[in-house]
Amino acid sequence: MAVLVIAEHDNVELKDPTLNTVTAAAEIGGDVHVLVAGSNCRAVADAAAAVAGVAKALIVDDPAYEHHLAENMAPLLVSLAGDYDAILAPADTFGKDFMPRAAALADMAQISDIQEVVSADTFVRPIYAGNALATVQSDDDTKFITVRTTAFATAETSGGSGSVEEASAAENPGISTFIGSEVSKNERPELTSARVVVSGGRGMQSGDNFYLIENVADKLGAAVGASRAAVDAGFVPNDYQVGQTGKIVAPELYVAVGISGAIQHLAGMKDSKVIVAINKDEEAPIFQVADFGLVADLFDALPELEKELQKIGN
């Protein structure tokens, strides 16, 4: 038995979600191999081979995979599928882009967003916006699986002694071309890997008021997030969104400010270790999942919180 993990990377560095996915693969059992598909990505393959628990890193170095276009990645995965019992990728914008296409091309059913491995063919995944858990079993020859990375520990980046082997590129279908990308620059921690997240909702009233969130976040060394309502209202960019249709986070501390607690938002943050809610509506659903709740006007509470944090040197 062998399991293949698709490495998330930028052709320079191996990204953290890959490490959580390696842990999930190890729980399935058998040898864990990591596929590094990209362009001029040898350094990433070397890093993948050094991850604890990885037996082998496969490198496919070809310009066709530089930007991991789904139309190019899918045939590559299908060409390798016969050698593996399961193929895993993070359940984020990286893995969600090409995994469904690859599963369909292989005529297999994808198992999405698993958060627990029961056995080699049985997995637990959330349904109904995280309000219920489904245990699913698959008898497909090769299982195509996306992994909720916040549910699995991070594999160590050292201690492994895997080899690096070259693999062949699949035929390029030539049906898509990468034009360009606009990547937002942010000096704060990345949202999905931050230890602390401070998020604002519709209660912020406008994007101009998000400086209150940002000031507290900077004192805590936190990432800044937002509810879907705040994003849809244009308060902040889409990449701030936490929730079922945004980013899934599980920080040590999650501070929800002016967020009512809609089901789709809770699905993206309810696994946080400690949840603090600030809302002037004492009936807001967010208080049902909060470890600590403050019923107060955020425009009074946030400046006071910032002052107190300043006093203790944060």
VENDA-V751593 format. One record per backbone hydrogen bond with DSSP energy under -1.0 kcal/mol. CO is the residue of the C=O (numbers start at 1). NH is the residue of the N-H. If there is no record, write none. Layout:
co: [CO | CO]
nh: [NH | NH]
This chain:
co: [1 | 2 | 3 | 4 | 5 | 8 | 13 | 15 | 16 | 16 | 17 | 18 | 19 | 20 | 21 | 22 | 23 | 24 | 25 | 31 | 32 | 32 | 33 | 34 | 35 | 36 | 38 | 41 | 42 | 43 | 44 | 45 | 46 | 48 | 49 | 50 | 51 | 55 | 56 | 57 | 58 | 59 | 60 | 62 | 63 | 69 | 69 | 70 | 73 | 74 | 75 | 77 | 80 | 81 | 85 | 86 | 87 | 88 | 89 | 90 | 92 | 95 | 98 | 99 | 100 | 101 | 102 | 103 | 104 | 111 | 114 | 116 | 121 | 122 | 122 | 123 | 124 | 124 | 125 | 127 | 128 | 132 | 134 | 136 | 143 | 144 | 145 | 146 | 147 | 147 | 148 | 149 | 156 | 163 | 165 | 190 | 190 | 195 | 195 | 196 | 197 | 198 | 199 | 200 | 201 | 202 | 204 | 206 | 207 | 209 | 210 | 211 | 212 | 213 | 214 | 215 | 216 | 217 | 223 | 225 | 226 | 227 | 228 | 229 | 230 | 231 | 237 | 238 | 240 | 241 | 243 | 247 | 251 | 253 | 254 | 255 | 256 | 257 | 258 | 260 | 262 | 263 | 264 | 265 | 266 | 266 | 268 | 269 | 274 | 275 | 275 | 276 | 277 | 278 | 281 | 284 | 285 | 286 | 292 | 294 | 294 | 297 | 297 | 298 | 300 | 301 | 302 | 303 | 304 | 305 | 306 | 307 | 308 | 309 | 310]
nh: [31 | 85 | 33 | 88 | 35 | 15 | 10 | 18 | 19 | 20 | 21 | 22 | 23 | 24 | 25 | 26 | 27 | 28 | 29 | 3 | 55 | 56 | 5 | 58 | 7 | 60 | 62 | 45 | 46 | 47 | 48 | 49 | 50 | 51 | 162 | 160 | 54 | 163 | 34 | 165 | 36 | 167 | 38 | 65 | 66 | 72 | 73 | 74 | 77 | 78 | 79 | 81 | 83 | 84 | 143 | 4 | 145 | 6 | 147 | 92 | 96 | 99 | 102 | 103 | 104 | 105 | 106 | 108 | 107 | 146 | 148 | 124 | 138 | 118 | 119 | 136 | 115 | 116 | 134 | 132 | 131 | 127 | 125 | 123 | 87 | 111 | 89 | 114 | 91 | 149 | 151 | 152 | 52 | 57 | 59 | 193 | 194 | 252 | 253 | 223 | 255 | 225 | 257 | 227 | 204 | 205 | 206 | 209 | 210 | 212 | 214 | 215 | 216 | 217 | 218 | 219 | 220 | 222 | 198 | 200 | 242 | 231 | 232 | 233 | 235 | 234 | 240 | 241 | 226 | 247 | 246 | 243 | 273 | 197 | 276 | 199 | 278 | 201 | 203 | 286 | 266 | 267 | 244 | 268 | 269 | 270 | 249 | 272 | 254 | 291 | 292 | 256 | 294 | 258 | 284 | 287 | 288 | 289 | 277 | 279 | 296 | 300 | 301 | 302 | 304 | 305 | 306 | 307 | 308 | 309 | 310 | 311 | 312 | 314 | 313]
